[in-house]
Amino acid sequence: MPEYLLTVDVGNTSTGFAIFHFDGALKACGSFRTETPVSTEELLVKLKGFLDLYQIKLHEIKGLSISSVVPSLTSFWVELGRKWLAREVLVASSETVPIKIDLKYPSEVGADRIVNAFSAWEKYKKPCIVVDFGTATTFDCISEGGVYLGGAIAPGVLSASESLFTKTAKLPKIDLFSPPESPLGKDTISAMKSGILYGFACLADGLIDMLSVEMKSNPEVIATGGLARVISPLSKRIKRVEPLLTLEGLYLLWKKCSALP
């Protein structure tokens, strides 16, 4: 009988999840919109529909590793794991992720940011900056010795763009999941695409330059998050795109911390 680990990243906008074989091979991954309030049973229905697509049985899930930035939902995922799936549930936090955190208040940092830092260090074992293009745009710095140094938080691409759409009467809502043809927009839509996507690429490059100076190194720059594939080609500093960095980090965390195989 196959055995799997379920990893879940609960974000403010969407919840991503992946199913791994215990040897690390990815079986499946997906996401759905994060909604509150919600019940354990509602989460189970969403998850089971996905599992059925891949012919995975509930009893084949032998472990659950979670990161969450929505505290009101964390307990429901823990309950789902313990009641319907595996008995073993691991929740990522500043206390459970085995990485040194050099911050004034380590407990304040989001679980996804710590997991991203941990995941990047485990993969590359060198100084890194992780840029996560999610609900917020976050920059997380890891030192040459594997210490999480902190970083920066900027508005998210979609949330910042939404204010542009809603507060300007003549600017339409546009698709941001395809790149602009040129920085020089020749109509309203192409100008908006250029301003938003090239603008955030320049924001990322500028902050990466300043953070690299603070780190006194030339770090590996890794992008993740929903718009990483769109913005990264427009950036001069981003060299790698890893959409599953957080979910893979939750797998690596499980393997390091769990007593199960």
N, C-alpha and C positions, 0 to 999 in steps of 0.2 A: 504494500500500500504506500503510495507517495505521501511525503510529509513536507509541509510548507511553512514558511514564515511570512506573516502579513505585516507590512510596514505601512504606517498611516501618518501623513503630515497634514494636520488640521490648520489651514490658514484662514485669514479673515474673509477672503473672497471664495476660495475653492479648497476642497479637500482632496489631496492626491494620495493614491495608495498603490502599492506594488506587492506582488507575490513572488517570493524567491524559493527555489529549492535550497536545502540546507548547505549545498556546496557552493551557493552564491549565484547559480544560474537564474536568470530572470524568467519567470513563467508568464507573467502578465502584469499590466499596469493600466491605470485609468484615473479618472477624477470625476467629482461632481460638485455642484455649488454648495458652499457652506451655508447652512440655514439654521437659525435659532428662532424660537425654541424648537426642540426636537426631543424625541423619546428614543430609548434604546431600541425599541422594536422598529421604529422608522429607519434608523441607521442600518439595522439588520436587513430590512427589506431591500434597501439600496445596494448593500454589499452583496446580498445573496443573488440578486439579479445579475450582477457582474460575475460572480463565481460560477453561476450556471452556464454562462456563455462559454467558459473555459472548462466546463465539466469538472469543477473542483468542489468537493464535498466539505461541509462545515467541519466535520471531524478530522479532516486532513490538515487543517490549520493547527499547527502545534505550538506556535508562538506568535505574539503580537507586540510590536515595537512602535511606540507612538511619540511624535512630537506635536505640540499644540500651542498655538498662541491665542486660543479662545478658551479661557478657563471654564466657562459654563458648559462646554462640550466635552472636556477631558474626562470627567467622571462617567459620562454616558459611554464613551469608547472603552474605558476600563471595565465597566459593567458588561458591555457587549462581549469583550474578550473573555472575561471570567465566567460568564453565564452561558454563552453560546459557542465559544470557540475554545482556545487553549486555556489552560489554567495559568500559564505563565504570561504575565503582561509587564512590559518594561516601558516606563514613561521617561522620556529624555528631559533632563533639567541640568542646572549647573552642578547639582550634587551627583547625578548618575552618569554624566558623560565624562570619561576619563581624559580630560584635557585641562591643563593648568590655565586659569582665567585671571589675567592681570587687569582687573577692573576695580573701581572703587566699591561698586555694589554688584557682585557677580549674580545675585539672584534676580536682578532686573533684566538681564539680557534674555531675549526670546529664545525658546528652545530650538527653533529652526536655525537660528544663527549659530548657536553652539554646535549643533549637529553638522551644519555646513562646514564650519571650521574643522571639526573633528574628521569629517569625511575627506576634506581636501588634504589634511596632514597625513592621514593614513594612506592616501593614494600617492602623494608626491614626495613626502618627507623633505620638504624644502619650504622656504618662505612663500606664502601665498596671499593673494587678495581674492576673496570670493565676492562677486557682484551678483546680487539676487534681484532680478527685475520682477518683483511681485506686487502686492498691494502697496507696499512701500519699496523704494529702491535702497537696498542695504549694501554696505561695504564692510567686509569682515577681514581682519588682518591676522595672519598667523606667522609667528617668528621662525627664524632658522632652527630654534630649539623646540618648536612645536607648542609655543605658548600663544593662547588667544589674547591678542593685544587690544581688542576693541575695534572701532571703525567709525562709520558715518551712516546716517539715515537721511534719505531725501524722499520727497514725494514719489509715489508710484506713477508710472507712465499713464495708466488708464485713469487713475483717480485725478491726477493733475489735468489730463485732457478733458475729463468730464466737466470740470469747472469752466473750461473754455467753451464747450458746447452749450452749457446751460446759461452762461452769463453774457453771451454775445448773440444778439438776435439774428444776425445774418450768417453766422458760421455754422455749417451743418455738422452733424455727427458723422465721423468717417471711420473706415476700416483701417486699423493700425497693424494688422497682421501680415501686410505685404509691404515691402520697402518702397521708398520714393525712387523715381527714376533719376533724379538729380537734386542736389541741394538748392538749385535755382528753380523755384516753383513758377509755373507759367499760368496757373489758374488757382482758384481758392483752395481746392482740395489738395493739389500737389504742394502748394505753399504750406498748408497746415501739416501735411505729412512730413515735409522737410523740417519744419520748425520743431515739431514734436520729436520725431525719431532721430534726426541729426542732432537736435538740441540735447536730448538725453544721452546720445553717444558722446557728445562733447563734454557734458556734465560728468559722465563716467570717466573719460580720459583725464579731465582736469583733477578730479579727486584721486584717481589712481596715481597720478604724478605726485601730488602732495603727500599722499599716504606712503608712497615708496620712499620719499625723502625722510619722513618720520621714522620709517622702519630701517633706514640706512641699508637698503638692499634692492635688488632687482627681482621682485617677486613674480612667481607664476600667477597669471591673472585668469580666473575661471568665472564664466558667467553661467547662471542658472535662472530658473523662473520662466514665467509664461512668454515673455517677449524677448528672451535672450537670443533666440535664433534670428530675430529680425534686427535687433539693434547691434549685435556683435559684429556683423560684417561692416558696419558703418564706423566702428571704433578702431582706433590705431593701437590701443593697448590690450584689448581683450584677445587672447590667443586660443582659448579653449571654451567650448560650450558643452555643459553637462546637464541636461534637463532633469536627470534623475539623481542629482548629487545628494539631495536631502534624503530621499528614500533609500538610496544605496548606503548612506551614512547610518541610517537606522538599522540596516542589516549588519553593517560592520560593528555597530554598537552592541547589538544583540550577541554577536559571536564573541565579543570581548567580555561581556558582562554576564551572560546567561550560563547556567549550569547545564542546560540542555545542549545537544549536539548542534 
